[in-house]
Amino acid sequence: MPFIPRRVVFEEAALNYNIGKQMWKQFSSNPKIEIEVIEDRKRIKGIKGNTITETHQEAKKTLVVGIRKTFKFQSCKPSAHYQLPLVTGCTGRCEYCYLNTQFGNNPYIRVYVNVDEILKQAEDYMAQRQPDVTIFEGAAVSDPVPVEPYTGSLARAIQFFAGHEHAQFRFVTKFTDVDTLLNIEHRQKTTIRFSINADHIIQTYEHATPGLKQRIQAANKVAQAEYPLGFIIGPVILFSGWEHQYRRMLEELKDVLKSRQIAFEVISHRFTTRAKNTINKIYPDNTLPMDEDDRKFKYGQFGYGKFLYPADEMQSINSFFTQNIRDMFPDSNINYII
């Protein structure tokens, strides 16, 4: 089911761009959607709820249409050289998500209408690194797919990168609204990845997202359109019967995608103290395994520490996914298991 916002906030200058004008026409014709116009970059107000949880969920139904003014792209190691900032935020409500920490209590979705200017900056970054290939990640702080039917930004980016020899584009999604991307001339310069998990994890923690079967069906459409295809399996959470459920997940993938070549990334569950505190405020009844005594503490590349599974459990995760992916997808690659 497509994302339909409850509230759309337009920055004034966004209405000077074609995407902004198109979105205004589309949303203003729906009497069930609240429309507001604000001064550029003015603070978003009026997102209220009786609890932090309600405010958080209300913000997830708010779409801000604005202009990207900062053109210094953030790095995106290790998977890409730079983030491509087309969208920030996500319509999903996954309890474990690191965006809960990044965007706090008001995680509204923001789309940028000055896509051509953003892509021009990407072109400048490419020129600086030539003849090396520059890789851009389109979903570092977002899931851009739910708003793609309104913006067309991913389609524009895919077409743009198809015409550049020294660039590649990639993004990941949990969502299935990919039909508008299937007939684009991509020249295999864009890799589309899907985030998947065991049924138990999706049903327990990944609220307002499509189920596993729907994600796999969307991935099959992408594969048939000859895009390079990848899957992020994560966060891998250990629970009673985890091996059985994750094996069944891989079997469902194999049944649909057969022998297609796939790139896998496997990410185990980890958390910071800040993330744990934020998640417990937003989702006070969550059952995420965040007992610090059961974890190993490790400092990361950005100077703060995370709580990881201890070495023996990480070895179990590594062995399980290495063996099962190699058995079921012998022609595919495992980029990493962390």
C-alpha positions as CSV (number, residue, x, y, z in Angstrom):
1,M,0.0,0.0,0.0
2,P,1.6,3.4,-1.0
3,F,2.6,5.9,1.6
4,I,-0.1,8.7,2.0
5,P,1.0,11.4,4.3
6,R,-1.4,13.0,6.8
7,R,0.3,16.3,6.6
8,V,2.5,18.0,3.9
9,V,4.6,21.0,4.7
10,F,6.0,23.0,1.7
11,E,8.9,25.4,2.0
12,E,8.0,28.5,0.0
13,A,10.9,28.2,-2.4
14,A,10.1,24.6,-3.2
15,L,7.1,25.8,-5.1
16,N,9.4,27.4,-7.7
17,Y,10.6,23.9,-8.8
18,N,8.7,21.6,-11.1
19,I,8.7,18.7,-8.5
20,G,7.3,21.1,-5.9
21,K,4.6,22.3,-8.2
22,Q,3.6,18.8,-9.1
23,M,3.5,17.7,-5.5
24,W,1.4,20.7,-4.6
25,K,-1.1,19.9,-7.3
26,Q,-1.2,16.3,-6.2
27,F,-1.6,16.8,-2.5
28,S,-3.8,19.9,-2.5
29,S,-6.4,18.0,-4.4
30,N,-6.8,15.5,-1.5
31,P,-9.1,17.0,1.2
32,K,-7.9,14.4,3.7
33,I,-4.3,15.8,3.6
34,E,-3.4,18.9,5.7
35,I,-1.3,21.3,3.7
36,E,1.0,24.1,5.1
37,V,3.4,26.5,3.5
38,I,6.3,27.8,5.6
39,E,9.3,30.1,5.2
40,D,12.4,28.2,3.9
41,R,14.1,26.1,6.6
42,K,11.7,27.3,9.3
43,R,11.3,24.9,12.2
44,I,8.6,22.3,11.7
45,K,6.0,22.8,14.4
46,G,2.6,21.3,15.4
47,I,3.5,17.6,15.4
48,K,1.9,16.6,18.6
49,G,0.9,13.5,20.5
50,N,0.0,12.6,24.1
51,T,3.1,10.6,24.5
52,I,6.6,10.5,22.9
53,T,5.5,7.4,21.0
54,E,2.4,9.1,19.6
55,T,4.4,12.2,18.6
56,H,7.0,10.0,16.9
57,Q,4.3,8.1,14.9
58,E,2.6,11.4,13.9
59,A,5.9,12.8,12.6
60,K,6.3,9.7,10.5
61,K,3.1,10.7,8.7
62,T,4.5,14.2,8.0
63,L,6.2,15.0,4.6
64,V,8.3,18.1,4.2
65,V,9.0,19.4,0.7
66,G,12.0,21.6,0.7
67,I,15.3,22.7,-1.0
68,R,18.7,21.2,-0.2
69,K,21.0,24.2,0.5
70,T,24.1,22.3,1.8
71,F,26.0,20.7,-1.1
72,K,28.8,19.2,0.9
73,F,28.0,15.5,0.7
74,Q,28.7,13.3,3.7
75,S,31.0,10.3,3.4
76,C,29.4,6.9,3.4
77,K,32.1,4.4,4.2
78,P,32.6,1.5,3.7
79,S,29.8,0.9,1.1
80,A,30.2,4.1,-0.9
81,H,32.2,7.2,-1.2
82,Y,29.4,9.7,-0.7
83,Q,25.8,10.0,0.4
84,L,23.4,11.3,-2.3
85,P,21.0,13.5,-0.3
86,L,17.7,13.2,-2.1
87,V,15.5,12.3,0.9
88,T,16.0,12.2,4.7
89,G,13.8,10.1,7.0
90,C,11.8,6.9,6.5
91,T,8.1,6.1,6.7
92,G,8.8,2.8,8.4
93,R,8.7,2.4,12.2
94,C,11.4,-0.1,12.9
95,E,12.1,-0.2,16.6
96,Y,15.8,-0.9,16.3
97,C,16.6,1.7,13.6
98,Y,19.6,4.0,14.1
99,L,17.5,6.9,12.6
100,N,15.5,6.9,15.8
101,T,18.6,8.4,17.4
102,Q,19.6,10.6,14.5
103,F,16.2,12.3,14.1
104,G,15.0,12.2,17.7
105,N,11.3,12.7,18.5
106,N,10.4,14.4,15.1
107,P,11.5,12.0,12.4
108,Y,9.4,13.5,9.6
109,I,10.3,12.7,6.0
110,R,12.0,15.5,4.0
111,V,12.3,15.4,0.2
112,Y,14.4,17.9,-1.8
113,V,13.1,19.3,-5.0
114,N,16.3,20.8,-6.4
115,V,17.4,17.4,-7.7
116,D,19.3,18.8,-10.7
117,E,21.5,20.9,-8.4
118,I,22.2,17.9,-6.2
119,L,23.2,15.8,-9.2
120,K,25.4,18.6,-10.5
121,Q,27.3,18.5,-7.2
122,A,27.6,14.7,-7.6
123,E,29.1,15.4,-11.0
124,D,31.7,17.7,-9.4
125,Y,32.7,15.0,-7.0
126,M,33.1,12.5,-9.8
127,A,35.4,14.9,-11.7
128,Q,37.6,15.2,-8.7
129,R,38.1,11.4,-8.5
130,Q,38.4,10.5,-12.1
131,P,39.5,8.2,-13.6
132,D,38.5,6.3,-10.4
133,V,34.8,5.3,-10.1
134,T,32.8,7.2,-7.5
135,I,30.0,5.4,-5.7
136,F,27.0,7.2,-4.3
137,E,24.6,5.8,-1.7
138,G,21.0,7.1,-2.0
139,A,19.6,5.7,1.3
140,A,22.2,6.4,4.0
141,V,19.7,8.4,6.1
142,S,16.5,7.5,4.5
143,D,14.4,5.0,2.6
144,P,13.6,6.9,-0.6
145,V,11.2,4.4,-2.2
146,P,7.9,5.2,-0.3
147,V,8.1,8.8,-1.6
148,E,9.4,8.0,-5.1
149,P,5.9,7.9,-6.7
150,Y,5.6,11.6,-5.6
151,T,9.1,12.9,-6.4
152,G,10.5,10.7,-9.2
153,S,14.0,11.6,-7.7
154,L,15.3,8.0,-7.8
155,A,14.3,7.7,-11.5
156,R,16.1,11.0,-12.2
157,A,19.2,9.8,-10.4
158,I,19.2,6.4,-12.1
159,Q,19.0,8.0,-15.5
160,F,21.7,10.5,-14.6
161,F,24.2,7.8,-13.4
162,A,23.5,5.7,-16.4
163,G,25.2,8.3,-18.5
164,H,28.4,8.5,-16.4
165,E,31.2,6.1,-17.0
166,H,33.0,6.9,-13.7
167,A,30.1,6.6,-11.3
168,Q,27.8,4.1,-9.7
169,F,24.6,4.5,-7.6
170,R,23.1,2.3,-5.0
171,F,20.3,2.4,-2.5
172,V,18.5,0.0,-0.2
173,T,14.8,-0.3,0.7
174,K,12.3,-2.3,2.7
175,F,9.5,-1.1,0.5
176,T,8.0,-2.3,-2.7
177,D,6.9,0.7,-4.8
178,V,9.4,0.0,-7.5
179,D,7.2,-0.2,-10.6
180,T,8.2,3.3,-11.8
181,L,11.9,2.3,-11.9
182,L,11.5,-0.9,-13.9
183,N,11.6,0.6,-17.5
184,I,14.3,3.1,-17.0
185,E,17.6,2.9,-19.0
186,H,19.9,2.2,-16.1
187,R,22.8,0.5,-17.9
188,Q,23.4,-1.5,-14.8
189,K,25.0,1.5,-13.1
190,T,22.5,1.4,-10.2
191,T,22.4,-1.4,-7.7
192,I,19.1,-1.9,-5.9
193,R,19.3,-3.7,-2.5
194,F,16.5,-4.9,-0.3
195,S,16.6,-5.1,3.5
196,I,15.2,-8.4,4.6
197,N,14.8,-10.3,7.9
198,A,13.3,-13.3,9.4
199,D,9.5,-13.2,9.7
200,H,9.6,-13.1,13.5
201,I,11.8,-9.9,13.4
202,I,9.7,-8.2,10.7
203,Q,6.4,-8.9,12.5
204,T,7.8,-7.9,15.9
205,Y,10.0,-4.9,15.2
206,E,9.5,-3.6,11.6
207,H,6.2,-1.8,11.9
208,A,4.5,-0.1,8.8
209,T,6.7,-2.0,6.4
210,P,5.8,-4.7,3.8
211,G,6.3,-8.4,4.7
212,L,9.1,-10.6,3.5
213,K,7.2,-12.1,0.6
214,Q,6.3,-8.7,-0.7
215,R,9.9,-7.6,-0.5
216,I,11.1,-10.6,-2.4
217,Q,8.5,-10.2,-5.1
218,A,9.6,-6.6,-5.6
219,A,13.2,-7.7,-5.7
220,N,12.3,-10.2,-8.4
221,K,10.8,-7.4,-10.5
222,V,14.1,-5.5,-10.1
223,A,16.1,-8.5,-11.1
224,Q,13.9,-9.1,-14.2
225,A,14.6,-5.4,-15.1
226,E,18.3,-6.4,-15.1
227,Y,19.4,-4.2,-12.3
228,P,22.3,-5.4,-10.2
229,L,20.6,-6.8,-7.1
230,G,21.6,-7.0,-3.5
231,F,20.2,-7.9,-0.1
232,I,21.0,-6.6,3.3
233,I,20.1,-9.2,5.9
234,G,19.9,-7.4,9.2
235,P,19.9,-6.6,11.8
236,V,20.4,-10.3,12.6
237,I,18.9,-10.8,16.0
238,L,19.4,-14.0,17.9
239,F,16.2,-15.6,19.3
240,S,15.0,-19.0,20.0
241,G,14.8,-20.8,16.7
242,W,16.7,-18.1,14.8
243,E,18.6,-20.6,12.6
244,H,15.3,-22.1,11.4
245,Q,13.7,-18.8,10.6
246,Y,16.7,-17.3,8.8
247,R,17.2,-20.5,6.8
248,R,13.5,-20.3,5.8
249,M,14.0,-16.7,4.8
250,L,16.9,-17.7,2.5
251,E,14.9,-20.6,1.1
252,E,12.0,-18.2,0.2
253,L,14.6,-16.0,-1.6
254,K,16.0,-19.0,-3.5
255,D,12.5,-20.2,-4.5
256,V,11.7,-16.9,-6.2
257,L,15.1,-15.7,-7.5
258,K,16.5,-19.1,-8.5
259,S,20.1,-18.9,-9.5
260,R,20.4,-15.1,-10.0
261,Q,23.7,-13.5,-9.0
262,I,23.1,-11.5,-5.8
263,A,25.4,-9.5,-3.5
264,F,24.7,-10.1,0.2
265,E,25.5,-7.9,3.2
266,V,24.9,-9.4,6.7
267,I,24.7,-7.1,9.7
268,S,24.3,-8.3,13.2
269,H,22.3,-6.3,15.8
270,R,24.2,-3.7,17.7
271,F,23.4,-0.6,19.6
272,T,24.9,2.4,21.4
273,T,23.9,3.6,24.9
274,R,22.3,6.7,23.3
275,A,20.3,4.5,20.9
276,K,19.1,2.2,23.6
277,N,17.9,5.2,25.7
278,T,16.1,6.7,22.7
279,I,14.5,3.5,21.6
280,N,13.3,2.8,25.2
281,K,11.6,6.2,25.3
282,I,9.9,5.8,21.9
283,Y,9.0,2.2,22.3
284,P,8.8,1.6,26.0
285,D,7.4,-1.9,25.7
286,N,10.0,-3.1,23.2
287,T,11.6,-6.5,23.6
288,L,14.9,-5.8,21.8
289,P,17.8,-7.7,23.3
290,M,19.7,-4.7,24.7
291,D,21.1,-6.0,27.9
292,E,24.6,-4.6,28.0
293,D,25.9,-7.4,30.2
294,D,25.2,-9.9,27.3
295,R,27.2,-7.9,24.8
296,K,30.8,-7.0,23.9
297,F,31.7,-3.3,23.9
298,K,33.7,-2.0,21.0
299,Y,34.7,1.5,19.8
300,G,33.8,2.2,16.2
301,Q,35.4,4.3,13.5
302,F,33.4,7.4,14.4
303,G,34.7,7.6,18.0
304,Y,31.8,6.2,19.9
305,G,31.3,2.7,21.2
306,K,28.7,0.0,20.3
307,F,27.5,-3.1,22.1
308,L,28.0,-6.1,19.8
309,Y,27.2,-9.8,20.2
310,P,30.2,-11.5,21.9
311,A,32.7,-13.4,19.8
312,D,31.1,-16.9,20.1
313,E,27.7,-15.7,19.0
314,M,29.3,-13.7,16.1
315,Q,31.0,-16.8,15.0
316,S,27.7,-18.7,15.0
317,I,26.2,-15.9,12.8
318,N,29.2,-15.9,10.5
319,S,29.2,-19.7,10.0
320,F,25.5,-19.9,9.6
321,F,25.2,-17.3,6.9
322,T,28.4,-18.2,5.1
323,Q,27.4,-21.8,4.8
324,N,23.8,-21.3,3.9
325,I,24.3,-18.5,1.3
326,R,27.1,-20.5,-0.4
327,D,24.9,-23.6,-0.5
328,M,21.8,-21.8,-1.8
329,F,23.4,-19.1,-3.9
330,P,26.7,-20.5,-5.2
331,D,27.2,-17.8,-7.8
332,S,26.6,-14.9,-5.4
333,N,28.9,-12.8,-3.3
334,I,29.0,-12.1,0.4
335,N,30.3,-8.6,0.7
336,Y,30.7,-8.8,4.4
337,I,29.3,-10.3,7.6
338,I,29.6,-7.9,10.6
